[in-house]
Amino acid sequence: MAGNDARPIIIKRIKKVEGGGHHGGAWKVAYADFVTAMMAFFMLMWLLNATTEKQRKGLADYFNPTIAISRASGGGDGAMGGDSTAADALVVQTGRGGITPTEVHGTADAEGEMTAAAAALMGKGGDSLLDTEQLRHVTVRLSDEGTVIEIFDLPDRPLFDGTTPTPLLLGIIQAAKSELTPRRNMIAIGVFTAAAPIVVRDAGLWALSTARADSLRAALPTIGIDDGRVARITGHADRRPANANPLSERNNRVELILLRNTPRPARPR
């Protein structure tokens, strides 16, 4: 019959797959976002480990919208050492990676003298007595004892060869001599060392730090500073580390303290 000769009707339905199916690119975007976030996270962790406390404080102040002008240091290396023009008068300019100044007590005249000495050393408002390389080793702060000049090791730039002061250390002190010699205040010398590895049986850090302090005292006359001005020398060993890592070279340091209220006795004529 004619009806049996009709050709069958075939309907093709194409199923559309959203996003391209197996060959789509949406997952690549998500993966790229994930990798970028992980890279940013690890970079943040590295930066937190590689910067000083002062630099982290400066970064936090920079991104704090409630502070119009930060009163703290930004941790920079420019002419002002990263400190703002609104810094407190008693906050002494520091070199690279300074230490928070402690609270000070005394007369206005004494504080002014101490602040002036520290400002001259670090170049606040003018040229520093120290050159750029020397400034990398130095921080200055005011304390209840007086003006504390802290000089510390940098990688491959030690302050001592064994117990003997290196030309670097003596050069820094000699550069600061013009602020130290006119004043009659006595000087205290403190020497700190980095901790020794645990495998060392007898580190002898107390003897080492004391020997270095005494060696520095004996070397002062060679750069024009009378060792009669030295009120005390102290070896602190690895106590009071400046860096959280006790083995850090930053913990090898010298503190010269220009003592307040302790004028040097005049010699009899």
C-alpha positions as CSV (number, residue, x, y, z in Angstrom):
1,M,0.0,0.0,0.0
2,A,1.0,3.6,-0.5
3,G,1.1,4.2,3.2
4,N,3.8,1.6,3.8
5,D,6.2,3.3,1.4
6,A,6.4,6.5,3.6
7,R,10.0,7.2,4.7
8,P,10.5,7.3,8.5
9,I,10.9,10.7,10.2
10,I,14.1,11.0,12.3
11,I,14.4,13.8,14.8
12,K,17.9,14.7,16.0
13,R,18.2,16.5,19.3
14,I,21.6,18.1,20.1
15,K,22.3,18.4,23.8
16,K,24.1,21.6,24.6
17,V,26.6,21.3,27.4
18,E,27.1,24.5,29.4
19,G,30.6,25.7,29.9
20,G,32.1,23.6,27.1
21,G,32.0,20.3,29.0
22,H,35.4,18.5,29.4
23,H,37.1,21.0,27.1
24,G,35.7,24.2,28.8
25,G,38.0,26.8,30.4
26,A,36.1,27.8,33.5
27,W,38.1,25.5,35.8
28,K,41.3,27.2,34.5
29,V,40.2,30.6,35.8
30,A,39.4,29.1,39.2
31,Y,42.7,27.3,39.3
32,A,44.6,30.5,38.3
33,D,42.9,32.4,41.1
34,F,43.8,29.7,43.6
35,V,47.5,29.7,42.5
36,T,47.6,33.5,42.7
37,A,46.2,33.5,46.2
38,M,48.7,30.9,47.3
39,M,51.6,32.8,45.8
40,A,50.4,36.0,47.6
41,F,50.2,34.1,50.9
42,F,53.7,32.7,50.7
43,M,55.1,36.1,49.7
44,L,53.4,37.6,52.7
45,M,54.9,35.0,55.0
46,W,58.3,35.6,53.5
47,L,58.0,39.4,53.9
48,L,57.0,39.0,57.5
49,N,60.0,36.9,58.2
50,A,62.4,39.2,56.2
51,T,61.5,42.6,57.7
52,T,62.3,44.1,61.1
53,E,59.7,45.0,63.7
54,K,60.2,48.7,62.8
55,Q,59.6,48.1,59.1
56,R,56.4,46.1,59.9
57,K,55.2,48.9,62.1
58,G,55.8,51.4,59.4
59,L,53.9,49.4,56.9
60,A,51.0,49.0,59.3
61,D,50.9,52.8,59.9
62,Y,51.0,53.5,56.2
63,F,47.8,51.4,55.6
64,N,46.0,52.7,58.7
65,P,43.4,55.2,57.4
66,T,42.9,56.7,60.8
67,I,46.4,58.2,61.0
68,A,46.9,61.2,58.8
69,I,50.7,61.4,59.3
70,S,52.4,58.5,60.9
71,R,54.5,59.3,64.0
72,A,56.5,56.1,63.7
73,S,59.2,55.2,61.3
74,G,58.5,53.7,57.9
75,G,61.7,51.6,58.1
76,G,63.2,53.4,55.0
77,D,66.8,54.2,54.2
78,G,66.4,57.8,53.0
79,A,67.7,61.0,54.6
80,M,65.2,60.8,57.4
81,G,65.7,57.1,57.9
82,G,62.0,56.5,57.2
83,D,60.8,58.7,60.1
84,S,58.0,61.2,59.6
85,T,58.3,65.0,60.1
86,A,55.7,64.6,63.0
87,A,57.9,62.3,65.0
88,D,58.2,63.0,68.7
89,A,61.2,65.1,69.7
90,L,62.4,62.5,72.1
91,V,62.3,59.7,69.5
92,V,65.9,59.6,68.3
93,Q,66.6,58.9,64.6
94,T,67.8,55.4,64.0
95,G,69.6,53.7,61.2
96,R,68.4,50.5,59.5
97,G,66.0,48.6,61.8
98,G,66.0,50.7,65.0
99,I,64.9,49.7,68.5
100,T,62.0,51.4,70.2
101,P,63.2,54.1,72.4
102,T,62.5,53.7,76.1
103,E,60.9,56.2,78.4
104,V,63.4,58.8,79.7
105,H,63.4,60.9,82.8
106,G,65.4,64.0,83.7
107,T,65.7,67.8,83.3
108,A,64.8,69.5,80.1
109,D,68.4,70.7,79.7
110,A,69.7,67.1,80.1
111,E,67.2,65.7,77.7
112,G,68.0,68.5,75.1
113,E,71.7,67.7,75.3
114,M,71.1,63.9,74.9
115,T,68.7,64.5,72.0
116,A,71.1,66.8,70.3
117,A,73.9,64.3,70.6
118,A,71.8,61.5,69.1
119,A,70.5,63.8,66.3
120,A,74.0,64.7,65.3
121,L,75.0,61.1,65.2
122,M,72.1,60.0,63.0
123,G,71.9,63.2,60.8
124,K,68.5,64.5,61.9
125,G,68.0,67.8,60.1
126,G,71.5,67.7,58.5
127,D,74.5,65.6,57.7
128,S,75.3,62.6,59.9
129,L,78.7,62.2,61.5
130,L,78.6,58.6,60.1
131,D,78.8,57.7,56.5
132,T,76.1,55.5,54.8
133,E,78.0,52.2,55.4
134,Q,78.5,53.0,59.1
135,L,74.9,54.0,59.6
136,R,73.8,50.5,58.5
137,H,75.5,49.2,61.7
138,V,74.1,51.8,64.2
139,T,71.0,52.7,66.1
140,V,70.6,55.3,68.8
141,R,68.0,55.7,71.5
142,L,67.5,57.5,74.8
143,S,67.1,55.5,78.0
144,D,67.1,56.2,81.7
145,E,70.8,55.7,81.7
146,G,71.6,58.1,78.9
147,T,72.2,58.1,75.2
148,V,72.6,54.5,74.0
149,I,74.7,54.0,70.8
150,E,74.2,50.5,69.6
151,I,76.6,49.1,67.0
152,F,75.9,45.6,65.6
153,D,77.2,43.0,63.1
154,L,76.0,42.6,59.6
155,P,76.7,39.6,57.4
156,D,80.4,39.5,56.5
157,R,80.9,42.8,58.4
158,P,81.8,41.8,62.0
159,L,82.7,44.2,64.8
160,F,85.4,41.9,66.4
161,D,88.0,39.6,65.1
162,G,88.0,37.1,68.0
163,T,88.3,39.6,70.8
164,T,90.0,42.3,68.9
165,P,87.9,45.3,67.7
166,T,87.9,45.5,63.9
167,P,88.7,48.8,62.0
168,L,85.0,49.0,61.2
169,L,84.0,49.2,64.9
170,L,86.8,51.7,65.7
171,G,86.0,53.7,62.7
172,I,82.4,54.1,63.8
173,I,83.4,55.2,67.3
174,Q,86.0,57.6,65.9
175,A,83.4,59.2,63.6
176,A,81.2,59.7,66.7
177,K,84.1,61.1,68.7
178,S,83.2,64.7,68.0
179,E,80.0,64.2,70.0
180,L,81.6,62.1,72.7
181,T,84.8,64.0,73.5
182,P,83.4,67.4,74.3
183,R,81.0,66.0,76.9
184,R,82.3,65.1,80.3
185,N,79.8,62.3,80.8
186,M,81.2,58.9,81.7
187,I,80.8,56.0,79.2
188,A,79.6,52.5,79.8
189,I,80.5,49.7,77.5
190,G,78.3,46.6,77.1
191,V,79.0,43.7,74.7
192,F,76.4,41.1,73.6
193,T,77.0,38.0,71.5
194,A,74.8,35.7,69.5
195,A,74.0,32.3,71.0
196,A,76.2,29.3,70.2
197,P,74.8,26.2,68.5
198,I,73.5,23.6,70.9
199,V,76.2,21.1,69.8
200,V,78.9,23.4,71.3
201,R,79.8,21.9,74.6
202,D,81.3,25.0,76.2
203,A,80.5,28.2,74.4
204,G,82.3,30.5,76.9
205,L,80.1,33.4,75.9
206,W,80.4,35.2,79.2
207,A,84.2,35.2,78.9
208,L,84.1,36.1,75.2
209,S,81.7,39.1,75.7
210,T,83.7,40.4,78.7
211,A,87.0,40.0,76.9
212,R,85.6,42.0,73.9
213,A,84.4,44.8,76.2
214,D,87.8,45.1,77.9
215,S,89.6,45.0,74.5
216,L,87.4,47.8,73.2
217,R,88.1,49.8,76.4
218,A,91.8,49.4,75.9
219,A,91.5,50.4,72.2
220,L,89.7,53.7,72.9
221,P,92.9,55.8,73.4
222,T,94.1,54.8,70.0
223,I,91.2,56.7,68.4
224,G,91.5,59.7,70.8
225,I,89.1,58.8,73.6
226,D,90.6,58.6,77.1
227,D,89.7,55.2,78.7
228,G,89.5,57.0,82.0
229,R,86.0,58.0,80.9
230,V,84.9,54.4,81.0
231,A,82.7,54.0,84.1
232,R,82.1,50.2,83.6
233,I,82.4,47.4,81.1
234,T,79.9,44.5,81.0
235,G,79.8,41.3,79.1
236,H,76.2,40.2,78.6
237,A,76.9,37.0,76.7
238,D,73.8,36.0,74.7
239,R,71.3,37.6,77.1
240,R,68.7,40.2,75.8
241,P,69.0,39.2,72.1
242,A,68.0,41.9,69.7
243,N,66.8,39.4,67.1
244,A,64.2,36.6,67.8
245,N,66.7,34.1,66.3
246,P,69.3,33.7,69.0
247,L,71.9,32.6,66.4
248,S,71.4,35.8,64.3
249,E,74.5,37.9,63.6
250,R,72.3,40.9,64.7
251,N,72.8,39.8,68.3
252,N,76.5,40.4,68.1
253,R,76.6,44.0,69.2
254,V,78.1,46.7,71.3
255,E,76.3,49.3,73.4
256,L,78.1,52.6,74.2
257,I,76.1,54.5,76.8
258,L,76.8,58.2,77.3
259,L,75.7,58.2,80.9
260,R,73.5,61.0,82.2
261,N,74.2,62.9,85.4
262,T,77.7,61.4,85.7
263,P,80.1,64.1,84.7
264,R,83.7,63.1,84.3
265,P,85.8,64.3,87.3
266,A,88.1,67.2,86.3
267,R,91.8,66.2,86.6
268,P,93.9,68.1,89.1
269,R,96.1,70.8,87.5
